[in-house]
Amino acid sequence: YMPYMKKEELNVVISVDTSGSINQEELTEFVTEMVNLAKSFNNLKMYIIICDAKIQETLEITNGSIQKILDLKMKGMGGTSLIPIVEHIDENYNNSKIWIHFTDGETDEVDVEGKPYNTIWVVSKNGTTNILEKCGGEIIKLD
């Protein structure tokens, strides 16, 4: 019998805006950031949501499975809405500590204040933060 430390598993929801205003360069940027996140933690469970105005695909990734992230099909290219994502998180991932949303900022407004998870808006380098500033959460602009 050997003692061991049990590390807490970190559950993170990551959503990717795949609306028509997102270009291929931005999608590549978003995937690169997700891969870097997966490489950084070995106790990370990622729930990935691909969404434009509706949820196109969901995927669960554990143990830093980089290939699953690289194989993601970025479906969508329609309108943009955060509402389906928030509803999906509230219904399915209520044990998550963080919601990270990759976007250009061209979206509808949604209130994330008081949610049981912290929200991080990751905005592409040419994106806008005007609407997201009204939503709550933290904004990170990619350079």
N, C-alpha and C positions, 0 to 999 in steps of 0.2 A: 504494500500500500504506500503510495507516494502522494503527498498533498499536492494540489494544483490550484491555480487561480482560475476562477471562472470569469471571463470577460463578458461584460454586458454587450449584447448584440444591439447595434444601432440600426433602427429602422428609418429609412429616408424615402420620401416620395419625391420623385423627379418627374416633372412634366416638361414636354417639349412642344412649343408652339409650331405647328406645321401648316399654318394658314398661308394664303396666297401671297402675303407680303414678305414671307421668309424666303431668302434665296439660298442657293446651294452652299455658298461660302459660310453663311450663318449656321446652316445645319451642320456643316463640317466642324465649325467652331464649337457648337453645342456638344457634339459627339466626343470631341477631343476632351472637353471639360469633364464629361461623364466618365470617360476612360481614366483620366487622371484621378478623379474621386475614387473610383473602384480600386485603383492601384495603391491609394494612400491608406486604406483601411482593410484589414482582413476579417473584421467582425461586422461588416456592413451588409445589410440586406436592403437592396434597392428595389422599390416598386416604380417602374417606369410607365408613364402615361403619355401616349402620342395623341395629340388633340389639335383640331382646328376649331370649328364651331361645335363639334361633337367628338367624343372619344373614338379614336380610330383603332387603337390597340393598347393593351396593357401587357406588361412583362415583369416577372419577378426574377431578380438576379442576386445570387448569394456568392460569397467567397471570391469576390472580385473577378467574375467571369467576363473578361474583356471581350472575348469572341462574340458572346451574345449581344453585347452592346454594338460591336462593329457590324453585326448581321441585321440590326434593326432596319425595318423598312419604314421610311418616313412617309406615311400616307397622309392625305389631307388636301391641302392647297385650296381650301374653301375660305369661309369667313373665320372670325375669331371670337371665342368666348371662354372666359374663365369659369363660368358657372358650372358646366358639366364636370370640370375637374374638382372644384370644391365639393360638390355633391358626392362625387365618387370617393374622394378622400374621407369625407365624414361618414360615409356608409361602409367603407371597406378597410380603411387603414387608420383607424382611430388610435392605434398604438404607436404611430410614427411621431418622432420628435421634431422633424424638420420637413418642410415642403420647399423644394427648390424648383423654380419655374424658369426655363430658358425661353426668351422671347425677344422681339424687337420693340415691345412696348405698345404696339398698335392693337389694343384690346378693349374690352368693356371693363367697367369698374366693378370690383367685388370687395367686400369688407372682410378682412382677415383678422381684425382685432378681436381678442377674446377666444380665438381658436386654441385648442390644446397643443398645437404645433407652432414652431417658429416658421415664418415665411421669408424666403430669400428670392428676390427677383434678380435674375442674371440677364442683363440686357446687352444685346449685341452692340458692337462699337458704333454703328450708325443708327442705333435705335433711340427711342424717346422714352423719357421717364415721367412725362406729365401725368398720365392717368395712374400709373403705379404709385406715385407719391400720395395719392388720395386713398389708396387701398390699405395702407399700413404695411408692416414688414420692413425688411432691409433691402436696399437696392445696391447691386454691384454692377458696374459698367465694365464690360470687357474691353481691353485695349488691344 
